[in-house]
Each structure stands twice: as structure tokens, then as C-alpha cells.
Amino acid sequence: MVAFPILVHALSVLESRWTPTLKKELSMTYEEEVRRLAKMVCKAIEFELGGVETEEQATRIAKCLWTELKHIESLDTAETILTILKEFSERFLISDKGRTEVMCLIRGDYEVESDSENSDCDSLCSSCDSSEKKERDGWHRMRMVIREMAGPRGRRTGVAIKKKIGKGLIRHLH
């Protein structure tokens, strides 16, 4: 169970409004409602993280999260967005250790496997505006961690959509 109260409330509202049948029949409407919910939760996360370090960093973290959520392409985008929100809150908001970890990520205290100069991170958001490589790599690493939260299913289906493969042609491996 997710311990971030605003996310818990938002998930319970979604659950009470949307039955599994309705989710399938009105998938685009459901996805739109999940996106609106995600934006609200990102604002709450920004507020929650504001007391950790600085307001500017909290704003930039929330912006990274929202930008990643906004650009998700998968066959079940709504569920992928909810998965990322749950993972993010469990990892970074529940404990002081998680809040410290998120600050270490954005400061560039962790090594990044690839150089962020050529990544699409720079083109999606302005969190990577820094001219200092270490800070730019920290924000890039934050974005990569958020992308990893989608799991392998979210990433695999995103590739299929980009290649314009129909939903019915993709087998779901469980």
C-alpha cells in the first residue's frame, strides 16, 4: 500500500468511479482522468519535497516527474502512470532515507552510465538547463530512474506504438 496520503486518496477515488468494464469501454476518458490526477499528485509531491532541500529543487523534481508522465506511450498508459506514481512515492516520499536519496540523485552524487548531453532529457524539460555536467547528469539520472519505474512492460509497448504496430498484434507476456 502506498503511504503518500494524497495518492492513496486519489487512487481510492479512481477505484470508486471506474469499474474494470468502464476502464476498457472508455479507455481514453479513463486515461485523461488519470493524467489529471497525476498532475495534481505531482503538485502535492512538489509541496511534500519542498521541506527537504529547497523549493527550487522540489519544483524541478516534480517537473521531471510530470514531464516523464506526460510523455509516456504504452498500450496501457493509465496503468503505467499509476505504477510510476506508486513507485515514486514508495521510494522517495515514505522515509527520510528516500528523501535523502532523491537529493543525492539530483546533485549528481551517483554515477550515470551514459553522457546526458545527447539524451532526449534535454529536449523534454528544462530541468537540465545547467551548464555543469555533474548537475546535468544528476537530473538525467532522476529522469532515468523515473523511466525505470514503468517496468519492462511499459517500455516494451512504447516501442510497439512508435513503430505503429496495432494493439491486437502484440502478445502480452506475463
Protein Blocks (a to p, Z undefined) as FASTA:
>chain_A
ZZbfklmmmmmmmmmmpcfklmmmmmmlmmmmmmmmmmmmmmmmmmmmmmmmmmklmmmm
mmmmmmmmmmgccfblmlmmmmmmmmmmmmmmmpmklmmmmmmmmnopaccfbafklpmk
lmmpmklmpfbfklmmmmmmmmmmmmmmnommlmmmmmmmmnopafklpccdZZ
